[in-house]
Amino acid sequence: MDYAKTFAEALRALKEEGNYRVFADIRRERGRFPLARLYSGSTVKEIRVWCSNDYLGMGQNPKVLEAMHRAIDEAGAGSGGTRNISGTTHYHVELEAELADLHGKEAALLFTSAYVANDSTLSTLQKLLPGCVIFSDQKNHASMIAGIRHGGGPKRIWPNNDIDALEALLKEYDRDTPKVIAFESVYSMDGFIAPIARICDLAEKYNALTYLDEVHAVGMYGPRGGGISERDGVADRVDIINGTLAKAYGVMGGYIAANADICDAIRSYAPGFIFTTSVAPAIAAGALASVRHLKESSAEREAQQERARTLKERLTRSGLPVLDNPSHIVPVIVGDPVRCKRLTDALMDRYGIYVQPINYPTVPRGTERIRLTPGPLHTDDEMDYLVEALNTLWGEMNLQRAA
């Protein structure tokens, strides 16, 4: 076995397909986001970030930064262990209580990321519910797919947001068969929003648990930032809500919120929770400050929604192929992996605009795109500059415009 040759060939195949990923070496500038500095060899230049999941700029919020500085002064750097072994600090306990309250649940459980929360919870549910069948939306995130696979039980996949197809699958099983319907509220690559109430109707009708990933919605929707389920008044009907602290809340970490027994069971049985060092106290403190702020302030949400609407309108007027959706996500379809990478390279090199190409396997082949994330701190001038750059490059590269 020629190990070196195997790895080299695997990498070459990715590069030939246009799916090889290159990291941008950047440093955000405190207080100046979306400005950042790009480090490339010995050169450094200013760029504008248009692809950050820090949707509301909370990673720059003075309350968040102050809370993190204070926690370092009070408690030091790391947590010192897993949650079972010295790693449960008061910051973690306070944050879990705040998250439970956010979603109107009895309890919450903090993980190092929402990926780990999804993987650990969905796999452990199958261990705790013998014979459990997972009904998974076709466009679920990779972390949900991983958790379902790791659980090892039967699964049924239904087309994105297709309620009739979901019901047809549910009908095939007895009421007493354990079932979990796993889906997202906002699908981050297309921006589509799930009909949560109708899915809950089916769950009640066919005796299934609901597992809702609100990663791209927490902090963003609802009067207190509880997500689409809060906005639609159905959070109480969802059994388990998964969320992140790394996107709208601007920090790091993930969690589930549910009734006390579910959280306790996952806490007690999930290896991904039991054997992982807990997030640093400063991380928990910053996330706590962010959640509390966005429970009280809707200004950031409203500003972000306005920015997203405005950018979609300007791109549409320019004939650029924006994928229409009801959320804050702004996908612009390129449809070719090589040209998608060329486009984003040109945006960075010629215009100082940072956008990542979104290629397979994140999206299906033939639907490659850029995914723009306008936020409250993007100005009209920056938006005009972005649209002008895209218009120029679209023409130069002979990319398909909107019909």
Buried (B, 14 or more C-beta within 10 A) or exposed (E): EEEEEEEEEEEEEBEEEBBBEEEBEBEBEEEEBBBBBBEEEEEEEEBBBBBBBBBBBBBBBEBBBEBBEBBBEEBEEBBBEBBEEEBBBEBBEBBBEBBBBBBBBBBBBBBBBBBBBBBBBBBBBBBBBEEBBBBBBEBBBEBBBBBBBBBEBBBBBBEBBEBEBBBEBBEEBEEEBBBBBBBBBBBBBBBBBBBBEBBBBBBEEBBBBBBBBBBBBBBBBBEBBBBBBBBBEBBEBBBBBBBBBBBBBBBBBBBBBBBEEBBBBBBEBBEBBBEBBBBBBBBBBBBBBBBBBBBEBBEBBEBBBEBBEBBBEBBEEBEBBBBEBEBBBBBBBBBBBBBBBBBBEBBBEEBBBBBBBBBBEBBEEEBBBBBBBBBBBBEEEBBEBBBEBBBEBBEEBEBEEEE
